[in-house]
Amino acid sequence: MEGDTDEPLDVTPSPDSAYRTLTDVLGRPGRSYAQWARDHASDFTRTAGRTAGPGHD
């Protein structure tokens, strides 16, 4: 193909607004995994009439 080269591309991103931090995106700092797990623990426990998934009693 004309104009193609085997030279590597510059992998250093240019400093612009496309690269934002998580805090910029969320408007707050991110949570640790421990915080997320604590906040979502009830999503992984059984409740009446609901099972953990197929094949689970």
MDTraj code that builds the backbone (N, CA, C; nanometers):
import mdtraj as md
import numpy as np

residues = "MET GLU GLY ASP THR ASP GLU PRO LEU ASP VAL THR PRO SER PRO ASP SER ALA TYR ARG THR LEU THR ASP VAL LEU GLY ARG PRO GLY ARG SER TYR ALA GLN TRP ALA ARG ASP HIS ALA SER ASP PHE THR ARG THR ALA GLY ARG THR ALA GLY PRO GLY HIS ASP".split()
xyz = np.array([
    [0.0844, -0.1165, 0.0000],
    [0.0000, 0.0000, 0.0000],
    [0.0897, 0.1238, 0.0000],
    [0.0552, 0.2141, -0.0801],
    [0.1349, 0.3357, -0.0913],
    [0.1264, 0.4192, 0.0358],
    [0.2393, 0.4664, 0.0827],
    [0.2436, 0.5516, 0.2011],
    [0.2544, 0.4754, 0.3324],
    [0.2385, 0.3439, 0.3284],
    [0.2516, 0.2648, 0.4511],
    [0.3984, 0.2504, 0.4870],
    [0.4234, 0.2357, 0.6153],
    [0.5598, 0.2194, 0.6623],
    [0.5614, 0.1197, 0.7773],
    [0.6758, 0.0609, 0.8000],
    [0.6914, -0.0304, 0.9126],
    [0.7386, 0.0418, 1.0379],
    [0.7524, 0.1715, 1.0298],
    [0.7976, 0.2494, 1.1446],
    [0.6867, 0.2546, 1.2495],
    [0.7233, 0.2415, 1.3787],
    [0.6213, 0.2484, 1.4832],
    [0.5606, 0.3881, 1.4932],
    [0.4365, 0.3908, 1.5333],
    [0.3689, 0.5181, 1.5543],
    [0.4141, 0.5784, 1.6856],
    [0.4021, 0.7085, 1.6982],
    [0.4313, 0.7748, 1.8251],
    [0.3203, 0.7371, 1.9227],
    [0.3537, 0.6672, 2.0303],
    [0.2525, 0.6184, 2.1233],
    [0.2310, 0.7118, 2.2421],
    [0.3003, 0.8233, 2.2430],
    [0.2809, 0.9200, 2.3507],
    [0.1623, 1.0086, 2.3137],
    [0.0550, 1.0019, 2.3925],
    [-0.0623, 1.0825, 2.3589],
    [-0.0331, 1.2314, 2.3759],
    [-0.0944, 1.3093, 2.2923],
    [-0.0778, 1.4535, 2.3056],
    [-0.1619, 1.5022, 2.4239],
    [-0.1122, 1.6001, 2.4959],
    [-0.1877, 1.6492, 2.6121],
    [-0.3060, 1.7347, 2.5650],
    [-0.4236, 1.6780, 2.5698],
    [-0.5431, 1.7534, 2.5338],
    [-0.6588, 1.7095, 2.6228],
    [-0.7725, 1.7641, 2.6003],
    [-0.8879, 1.7379, 2.6875],
    [-0.9474, 1.5987, 2.6678],
    [-0.9003, 1.5239, 2.5689],
    [-0.9531, 1.3885, 2.5482],
    [-0.9063, 1.2934, 2.6571],
    [-0.8009, 1.3286, 2.7282],
    [-0.7483, 1.2442, 2.8341],
    [-0.7826, 1.3075, 2.9679],
    [-0.8917, 1.2597, 3.0261],
    [-0.9376, 1.3144, 3.1529],
    [-0.9222, 1.2108, 3.2617],
    [-0.9150, 1.2559, 3.3840],
    [-0.9028, 1.1638, 3.4964],
    [-1.0398, 1.1112, 3.5344],
    [-1.0416, 1.0041, 3.6112],
    [-1.1676, 0.9491, 3.6597],
    [-1.2440, 1.0525, 3.7400],
    [-1.1732, 1.1286, 3.8214],
    [-1.2378, 1.2338, 3.9006],
    [-1.3024, 1.3373, 3.8095],
    [-1.2374, 1.3728, 3.6994],
    [-1.2971, 1.4671, 3.6040],
    [-1.4258, 1.4112, 3.5453],
    [-1.4247, 1.2837, 3.5109],
    [-1.5409, 1.2211, 3.4475],
    [-1.6562, 1.2056, 3.5460],
    [-1.6263, 1.1550, 3.6673],
    [-1.7312, 1.1270, 3.7648],
    [-1.7718, 1.2484, 3.8485],
    [-1.6828, 1.3432, 3.8589],
    [-1.7089, 1.4568, 3.9457],
    [-1.6811, 1.4250, 4.0919],
    [-1.6173, 1.3131, 4.1160],
    [-1.5796, 1.2699, 4.2513],
    [-1.4663, 1.1691, 4.2361],
    [-1.3917, 1.1447, 4.3426],
    [-1.2867, 1.0425, 4.3336],
    [-1.3462, 0.9030, 4.3145],
    [-1.2717, 0.8160, 4.2521],
    [-1.3163, 0.6781, 4.2356],
    [-1.3148, 0.6039, 4.3683],
    [-1.3884, 0.4926, 4.3723],
    [-1.3912, 0.4099, 4.4936],
    [-1.2907, 0.2975, 4.4808],
    [-1.2425, 0.2505, 4.5938],
    [-1.1555, 0.1339, 4.5928],
    [-1.2419, 0.0103, 4.5685],
    [-1.1757, -0.1008, 4.5380],
    [-1.2502, -0.2259, 4.5203],
    [-1.3219, -0.2625, 4.6502],
    [-1.2560, -0.2423, 4.7636],
    [-1.3180, -0.2743, 4.8928],
    [-1.4446, -0.1909, 4.9143],
    [-1.4405, -0.0642, 4.8789],
    [-1.5592, 0.0204, 4.8926],
    [-1.6695, -0.0276, 4.7996],
    [-1.6337, -0.0585, 4.6746],
    [-1.7334, -0.1057, 4.5788],
    [-1.7966, -0.2362, 4.6284],
    [-1.7134, -0.3298, 4.6756],
    [-1.7637, -0.4594, 4.7234],
    [-1.8583, -0.4401, 4.8417],
    [-1.8223, -0.3538, 4.9327],
    [-1.9078, -0.3259, 5.0482],
    [-2.0421, -0.2667, 5.0017],
    [-2.0376, -0.1744, 4.9075],
    [-2.1588, -0.1098, 4.8567],
    [-2.2481, -0.2055, 4.7774],
    [-2.1902, -0.3108, 4.7184],
    [-2.2657, -0.4024, 4.6331],
    [-2.2809, -0.5427, 4.6914],
    [-2.2466, -0.5617, 4.8165],
    [-2.2537, -0.6950, 4.8779],
    [-2.3929, -0.7552, 4.8661],
    [-2.4955, -0.6753, 4.8796],
    [-2.6320, -0.7288, 4.8725],
    [-2.6662, -0.7800, 4.7324],
    [-2.5950, -0.7347, 4.6317],
    [-2.6180, -0.7836, 4.4954],
    [-2.5743, -0.9295, 4.4792],
    [-2.4947, -0.9789, 4.5727],
    [-2.4398, -1.1131, 4.5618],
    [-2.4887, -1.2065, 4.6721],
    [-2.5934, -1.1683, 4.7402],
    [-2.6512, -1.2531, 4.8439],
    [-2.7896, -1.2976, 4.8008],
    [-2.8336, -1.4095, 4.8564],
    [-2.9654, -1.4624, 4.8225],
    [-3.0743, -1.3839, 4.8932],
    [-3.1855, -1.3717, 4.8247],
    [-3.3055, -1.3157, 4.8859],
    [-3.4192, -1.4129, 4.8584],
    [-3.5271, -1.4021, 4.9309],
    [-3.6403, -1.4931, 4.9138],
    [-3.6878, -1.4917, 4.7688],
    [-3.7045, -1.6119, 4.7130],
    [-3.7553, -1.6233, 4.5767],
    [-3.6523, -1.5961, 4.4691],
    [-3.5306, -1.5743, 4.5064],
    [-3.4266, -1.5458, 4.4080],
    [-3.3083, -1.6371, 4.4342],
    [-3.2515, -1.6918, 4.3285],
    [-3.1342, -1.7785, 4.3441],
    [-3.0124, -1.7108, 4.2863],
    [-2.8985, -1.7658, 4.3141],
    [-2.7721, -1.7107, 4.2676],
    [-2.7531, -1.7324, 4.1174],
    [-2.8272, -1.8227, 4.0581],
    [-2.8129, -1.8470, 3.9156],
    [-2.8596, -1.9856, 3.8793],
    [-2.8529, -2.0202, 3.7520],
    [-2.8981, -2.1522, 3.7075],
    [-2.8252, -2.2635, 3.7804],
    [-2.9013, -2.3622, 3.8245],
    [-2.8435, -2.4784, 3.8895],
    [-2.8140, -2.4618, 4.0360],
    [-2.8444, -2.3473, 4.0928],
    [-2.8203, -2.3238, 4.2348],
    [-2.9514, -2.3370, 4.3115],
    [-2.9484, -2.4130, 4.4175],
    [-3.0698, -2.4346, 4.4982],
    [-3.0928, -2.3204, 4.5939],
])
top = md.Topology()
chain = top.add_chain()
for i, resn in enumerate(residues, 1):
    res = top.add_residue(resn, chain, resSeq=i)
    for name in ("N", "CA", "C"):
        top.add_atom(name, md.element.get_by_symbol(name[0]), res)
traj = md.Trajectory(xyz[None], top)
